[in-house]
Amino acid sequence: AQKVTQAQTEISVVEKEDVTLDCVYETRDTTYYLFWYKQPPSGELVFLIRRNSFDEQNEISGRYSWNFQKSTSSFNFTITASQVVDSAVYFCALRPGANSKLTFGKGITLSVRP
Amino acid sequence: SAVISQKPSRDICQRGTSLTIQCQVDSQVTMMFWYRQQPGQSLTLIATANQGSEATYESGFVIDKFPISRPNLTFSTLTVSNMSPEDSSIYLCSARDRGVPETQYFGPGTRLLVL
């Protein structure tokens, strides 16, 4: 069975602070894909990143960075110098290679205060 | 990436009625999905929309309540039948891009309120 745990439910930071959103996953598949999505108050789900299980390179995109560690089954997301526009619900998701279904975590509500 | 549109974007409906949500993708995609997101909750997969055949439903969801059509590779509809207030949710269409099969994209969602 697949499982995604986002233990943090709500995080509140002041603008310009760095913030890390945690994601821990469980799967027995050796090939799988991990995702982060952002859901702003408007409701649409915005794709942020996909990481394949065979690629453990960390990635940086502007103020966003992702730390993938297979040894701890974690795929954490860090926002550097947070901005008010980063306020949203962030979902981590897992899709095993042999299964077409995407399993979502419960989401983390991030509030960035000016 | 696939661009997905949905209609309507929101609706308020009376209990006992039905609503059909349309989903259009701007390119041919291998798979299309329908999700429900109840207030303050995560996303739950309702079904996989199969082109030219019956949809594949997840546990807890049935065709009589959520009939789905997918007449071609770019279009699907979800009907929420005989609605009750418990059906008030965001319904999201999703698709896997044929060119990048591992990435799944989502439509803007349909916000449904049932009175």
Contacts between the chains, C-beta under 8 A, distances in Angstrom:
chain1	res1	chain2	res2	distance
A	33	B	102	4.8
A	35	B	103	7.6
A	35	B	104	7.4
A	37	B	106	7.4
A	42	B	108	7.7
A	43	B	90	5.8
A	43	B	108	6.7
A	43	B	109	4.7
A	43	B	111	6.5
A	44	B	106	6.8
A	44	B	107	7.4
A	44	B	108	4.2
A	44	B	109	6.0
A	45	B	43	7.7
A	45	B	92	6.4
A	45	B	106	3.8
A	45	B	109	7.5
A	47	B	1	7.3
A	47	B	103	6.5
A	47	B	104	7.7
A	47	B	105	5.9
A	47	B	106	7.5
A	50	B	102	6.0
A	50	B	103	5.1
A	52	B	102	7.0
A	91	B	42	6.8
A	91	B	43	7.3
A	95	B	102	7.1
A	95	B	104	7.2
A	100	B	31	6.1
A	100	B	48	6.8
A	100	B	96	7.6
A	101	B	45	6.0
A	102	B	33	7.9
A	102	B	45	7.3
A	102	B	94	7.8
A	102	B	104	5.7
A	104	B	42	4.8
A	104	B	43	4.9
A	105	B	42	6.7
A	106	B	41	7.6
A	106	B	42	4.8
A	107	B	42	5.4
